[in-house]
Amino acid sequence: MRVIFHQRFNKELETILIYIYGYSPQNSKNLNLEIKTKIKTLTTAPYIGRIASYDNNIRELIHKGYVIPYNVDKETVVILGIYGANKWSVEV
């Protein structure tokens, strides 16, 4: 199973990390590593995330108050985005 990062995920993660960096560069670096490590587990267990309440085809990983929605399609996991506290929507 391979993981693909949607452009939206990359932009949202960058925004989060830049914000945290302003307070603590080390915490920003740590969070980035933790999120990437958690996402890597999807290569062997793609269905570990909960089913999203808004779409049965989307699953969600939870990490330190952030929700990481993703879609499993055959042999590919597509990471769609990342958000904290219900601030994300399916529409781009």
MODELLER restraints for C-alpha pairs under 7 A, 6 or more apart:
rsr = mdl.restraints
at = mdl.atoms
rsr.add(forms.Gaussian(group=physical.xy_distance, feature=features.Distance(at['CA:1:A'], at['CA:43:A']), mean=4.89, stdev=0.5))
rsr.add(forms.Gaussian(group=physical.xy_distance, feature=features.Distance(at['CA:1:A'], at['CA:44:A']), mean=6.87, stdev=0.5))
rsr.add(forms.Gaussian(group=physical.xy_distance, feature=features.Distance(at['CA:1:A'], at['CA:75:A']), mean=4.78, stdev=0.5))
rsr.add(forms.Gaussian(group=physical.xy_distance, feature=features.Distance(at['CA:1:A'], at['CA:76:A']), mean=5.54, stdev=0.5))
rsr.add(forms.Gaussian(group=physical.xy_distance, feature=features.Distance(at['CA:2:A'], at['CA:43:A']), mean=5.88, stdev=0.5))
rsr.add(forms.Gaussian(group=physical.xy_distance, feature=features.Distance(at['CA:2:A'], at['CA:75:A']), mean=6.47, stdev=0.5))
rsr.add(forms.Gaussian(group=physical.xy_distance, feature=features.Distance(at['CA:2:A'], at['CA:76:A']), mean=4.98, stdev=0.5))
rsr.add(forms.Gaussian(group=physical.xy_distance, feature=features.Distance(at['CA:2:A'], at['CA:77:A']), mean=6.14, stdev=0.5))
rsr.add(forms.Gaussian(group=physical.xy_distance, feature=features.Distance(at['CA:3:A'], at['CA:43:A']), mean=6.74, stdev=0.5))
rsr.add(forms.Gaussian(group=physical.xy_distance, feature=features.Distance(at['CA:3:A'], at['CA:76:A']), mean=5.83, stdev=0.5))
rsr.add(forms.Gaussian(group=physical.xy_distance, feature=features.Distance(at['CA:3:A'], at['CA:77:A']), mean=4.71, stdev=0.5))
rsr.add(forms.Gaussian(group=physical.xy_distance, feature=features.Distance(at['CA:3:A'], at['CA:78:A']), mean=5.91, stdev=0.5))
rsr.add(forms.Gaussian(group=physical.xy_distance, feature=features.Distance(at['CA:4:A'], at['CA:77:A']), mean=6.12, stdev=0.5))
rsr.add(forms.Gaussian(group=physical.xy_distance, feature=features.Distance(at['CA:4:A'], at['CA:78:A']), mean=4.82, stdev=0.5))
rsr.add(forms.Gaussian(group=physical.xy_distance, feature=features.Distance(at['CA:4:A'], at['CA:79:A']), mean=6.15, stdev=0.5))
rsr.add(forms.Gaussian(group=physical.xy_distance, feature=features.Distance(at['CA:5:A'], at['CA:78:A']), mean=5.86, stdev=0.5))
rsr.add(forms.Gaussian(group=physical.xy_distance, feature=features.Distance(at['CA:5:A'], at['CA:79:A']), mean=4.88, stdev=0.5))
rsr.add(forms.Gaussian(group=physical.xy_distance, feature=features.Distance(at['CA:5:A'], at['CA:80:A']), mean=6.80, stdev=0.5))
rsr.add(forms.Gaussian(group=physical.xy_distance, feature=features.Distance(at['CA:6:A'], at['CA:78:A']), mean=6.57, stdev=0.5))
rsr.add(forms.Gaussian(group=physical.xy_distance, feature=features.Distance(at['CA:6:A'], at['CA:79:A']), mean=5.79, stdev=0.5))
rsr.add(forms.Gaussian(group=physical.xy_distance, feature=features.Distance(at['CA:6:A'], at['CA:80:A']), mean=5.30, stdev=0.5))
rsr.add(forms.Gaussian(group=physical.xy_distance, feature=features.Distance(at['CA:8:A'], at['CA:80:A']), mean=6.52, stdev=0.5))
rsr.add(forms.Gaussian(group=physical.xy_distance, feature=features.Distance(at['CA:8:A'], at['CA:81:A']), mean=5.65, stdev=0.5))
rsr.add(forms.Gaussian(group=physical.xy_distance, feature=features.Distance(at['CA:9:A'], at['CA:79:A']), mean=6.61, stdev=0.5))
rsr.add(forms.Gaussian(group=physical.xy_distance, feature=features.Distance(at['CA:9:A'], at['CA:80:A']), mean=5.50, stdev=0.5))
rsr.add(forms.Gaussian(group=physical.xy_distance, feature=features.Distance(at['CA:9:A'], at['CA:81:A']), mean=3.71, stdev=0.5))
rsr.add(forms.Gaussian(group=physical.xy_distance, feature=features.Distance(at['CA:9:A'], at['CA:82:A']), mean=5.85, stdev=0.5))
rsr.add(forms.Gaussian(group=physical.xy_distance, feature=features.Distance(at['CA:12:A'], at['CA:81:A']), mean=6.55, stdev=0.5))
rsr.add(forms.Gaussian(group=physical.xy_distance, feature=features.Distance(at['CA:12:A'], at['CA:82:A']), mean=6.11, stdev=0.5))
rsr.add(forms.Gaussian(group=physical.xy_distance, feature=features.Distance(at['CA:13:A'], at['CA:82:A']), mean=6.42, stdev=0.5))
rsr.add(forms.Gaussian(group=physical.xy_distance, feature=features.Distance(at['CA:17:A'], at['CA:28:A']), mean=5.26, stdev=0.5))
rsr.add(forms.Gaussian(group=physical.xy_distance, feature=features.Distance(at['CA:20:A'], at['CA:27:A']), mean=6.95, stdev=0.5))
rsr.add(forms.Gaussian(group=physical.xy_distance, feature=features.Distance(at['CA:20:A'], at['CA:28:A']), mean=5.36, stdev=0.5))
rsr.add(forms.Gaussian(group=physical.xy_distance, feature=features.Distance(at['CA:21:A'], at['CA:28:A']), mean=5.12, stdev=0.5))
rsr.add(forms.Gaussian(group=physical.xy_distance, feature=features.Distance(at['CA:46:A'], at['CA:72:A']), mean=6.88, stdev=0.5))
rsr.add(forms.Gaussian(group=physical.xy_distance, feature=features.Distance(at['CA:49:A'], at['CA:59:A']), mean=5.34, stdev=0.5))
rsr.add(forms.Gaussian(group=physical.xy_distance, feature=features.Distance(at['CA:49:A'], at['CA:60:A']), mean=4.84, stdev=0.5))
rsr.add(forms.Gaussian(group=physical.xy_distance, feature=features.Distance(at['CA:49:A'], at['CA:61:A']), mean=4.76, stdev=0.5))
rsr.add(forms.Gaussian(group=physical.xy_distance, feature=features.Distance(at['CA:50:A'], at['CA:59:A']), mean=5.31, stdev=0.5))
rsr.add(forms.Gaussian(group=physical.xy_distance, feature=features.Distance(at['CA:50:A'], at['CA:60:A']), mean=5.24, stdev=0.5))
rsr.add(forms.Gaussian(group=physical.xy_distance, feature=features.Distance(at['CA:50:A'], at['CA:61:A']), mean=6.78, stdev=0.5))
rsr.add(forms.Gaussian(group=physical.xy_distance, feature=features.Distance(at['CA:51:A'], at['CA:58:A']), mean=6.11, stdev=0.5))
rsr.add(forms.Gaussian(group=physical.xy_distance, feature=features.Distance(at['CA:51:A'], at['CA:59:A']), mean=4.39, stdev=0.5))
rsr.add(forms.Gaussian(group=physical.xy_distance, feature=features.Distance(at['CA:51:A'], at['CA:60:A']), mean=6.31, stdev=0.5))
rsr.add(forms.Gaussian(group=physical.xy_distance, feature=features.Distance(at['CA:52:A'], at['CA:58:A']), mean=5.54, stdev=0.5))
rsr.add(forms.Gaussian(group=physical.xy_distance, feature=features.Distance(at['CA:52:A'], at['CA:59:A']), mean=5.20, stdev=0.5))
rsr.add(forms.Gaussian(group=physical.xy_distance, feature=features.Distance(at['CA:52:A'], at['CA:60:A']), mean=6.09, stdev=0.5))
rsr.add(forms.Gaussian(group=physical.xy_distance, feature=features.Distance(at['CA:57:A'], at['CA:71:A']), mean=6.51, stdev=0.5))
rsr.add(forms.Gaussian(group=physical.xy_distance, feature=features.Distance(at['CA:58:A'], at['CA:69:A']), mean=6.45, stdev=0.5))
rsr.add(forms.Gaussian(group=physical.xy_distance, feature=features.Distance(at['CA:58:A'], at['CA:70:A']), mean=5.65, stdev=0.5))
rsr.add(forms.Gaussian(group=physical.xy_distance, feature=features.Distance(at['CA:58:A'], at['CA:71:A']), mean=4.94, stdev=0.5))
rsr.add(forms.Gaussian(group=physical.xy_distance, feature=features.Distance(at['CA:59:A'], at['CA:69:A']), mean=5.63, stdev=0.5))
rsr.add(forms.Gaussian(group=physical.xy_distance, feature=features.Distance(at['CA:59:A'], at['CA:70:A']), mean=5.38, stdev=0.5))
rsr.add(forms.Gaussian(group=physical.xy_distance, feature=features.Distance(at['CA:59:A'], at['CA:71:A']), mean=6.19, stdev=0.5))
rsr.add(forms.Gaussian(group=physical.xy_distance, feature=features.Distance(at['CA:60:A'], at['CA:67:A']), mean=6.18, stdev=0.5))
rsr.add(forms.Gaussian(group=physical.xy_distance, feature=features.Distance(at['CA:60:A'], at['CA:68:A']), mean=5.31, stdev=0.5))
rsr.add(forms.Gaussian(group=physical.xy_distance, feature=features.Distance(at['CA:60:A'], at['CA:69:A']), mean=4.28, stdev=0.5))
rsr.add(forms.Gaussian(group=physical.xy_distance, feature=features.Distance(at['CA:60:A'], at['CA:70:A']), mean=6.06, stdev=0.5))
rsr.add(forms.Gaussian(group=physical.xy_distance, feature=features.Distance(at['CA:61:A'], at['CA:67:A']), mean=5.77, stdev=0.5))
rsr.add(forms.Gaussian(group=physical.xy_distance, feature=features.Distance(at['CA:61:A'], at['CA:68:A']), mean=4.98, stdev=0.5))
rsr.add(forms.Gaussian(group=physical.xy_distance, feature=features.Distance(at['CA:61:A'], at['CA:69:A']), mean=6.43, stdev=0.5))
rsr.add(forms.Gaussian(group=physical.xy_distance, feature=features.Distance(at['CA:62:A'], at['CA:68:A']), mean=6.28, stdev=0.5))
rsr.add(forms.Gaussian(group=physical.xy_distance, feature=features.Distance(at['CA:65:A'], at['CA:84:A']), mean=5.92, stdev=0.5))
rsr.add(forms.Gaussian(group=physical.xy_distance, feature=features.Distance(at['CA:66:A'], at['CA:82:A']), mean=6.56, stdev=0.5))
rsr.add(forms.Gaussian(group=physical.xy_distance, feature=features.Distance(at['CA:66:A'], at['CA:83:A']), mean=5.39, stdev=0.5))
rsr.add(forms.Gaussian(group=physical.xy_distance, feature=features.Distance(at['CA:66:A'], at['CA:84:A']), mean=4.45, stdev=0.5))
rsr.add(forms.Gaussian(group=physical.xy_distance, feature=features.Distance(at['CA:67:A'], at['CA:82:A']), mean=5.59, stdev=0.5))
rsr.add(forms.Gaussian(group=physical.xy_distance, feature=features.Distance(at['CA:67:A'], at['CA:83:A']), mean=5.34, stdev=0.5))
rsr.add(forms.Gaussian(group=physical.xy_distance, feature=features.Distance(at['CA:67:A'], at['CA:84:A']), mean=6.05, stdev=0.5))
rsr.add(forms.Gaussian(group=physical.xy_distance, feature=features.Distance(at['CA:68:A'], at['CA:81:A']), mean=5.81, stdev=0.5))
rsr.add(forms.Gaussian(group=physical.xy_distance, feature=features.Distance(at['CA:68:A'], at['CA:82:A']), mean=4.48, stdev=0.5))
rsr.add(forms.Gaussian(group=physical.xy_distance, feature=features.Distance(at['CA:68:A'], at['CA:83:A']), mean=6.70, stdev=0.5))
rsr.add(forms.Gaussian(group=physical.xy_distance, feature=features.Distance(at['CA:69:A'], at['CA:79:A']), mean=6.33, stdev=0.5))
rsr.add(forms.Gaussian(group=physical.xy_distance, feature=features.Distance(at['CA:69:A'], at['CA:80:A']), mean=5.56, stdev=0.5))
rsr.add(forms.Gaussian(group=physical.xy_distance, feature=features.Distance(at['CA:69:A'], at['CA:81:A']), mean=5.82, stdev=0.5))
rsr.add(forms.Gaussian(group=physical.xy_distance, feature=features.Distance(at['CA:69:A'], at['CA:82:A']), mean=6.60, stdev=0.5))
rsr.add(forms.Gaussian(group=physical.xy_distance, feature=features.Distance(at['CA:70:A'], at['CA:77:A']), mean=6.73, stdev=0.5))
rsr.add(forms.Gaussian(group=physical.xy_distance, feature=features.Distance(at['CA:70:A'], at['CA:78:A']), mean=5.45, stdev=0.5))
rsr.add(forms.Gaussian(group=physical.xy_distance, feature=features.Distance(at['CA:70:A'], at['CA:79:A']), mean=4.40, stdev=0.5))
rsr.add(forms.Gaussian(group=physical.xy_distance, feature=features.Distance(at['CA:70:A'], at['CA:80:A']), mean=5.12, stdev=0.5))
rsr.add(forms.Gaussian(group=physical.xy_distance, feature=features.Distance(at['CA:71:A'], at['CA:77:A']), mean=5.70, stdev=0.5))
rsr.add(forms.Gaussian(group=physical.xy_distance, feature=features.Distance(at['CA:71:A'], at['CA:78:A']), mean=5.20, stdev=0.5))
rsr.add(forms.Gaussian(group=physical.xy_distance, feature=features.Distance(at['CA:71:A'], at['CA:79:A']), mean=6.68, stdev=0.5))
rsr.add(forms.Gaussian(group=physical.xy_distance, feature=features.Distance(at['CA:72:A'], at['CA:78:A']), mean=6.46, stdev=0.5))
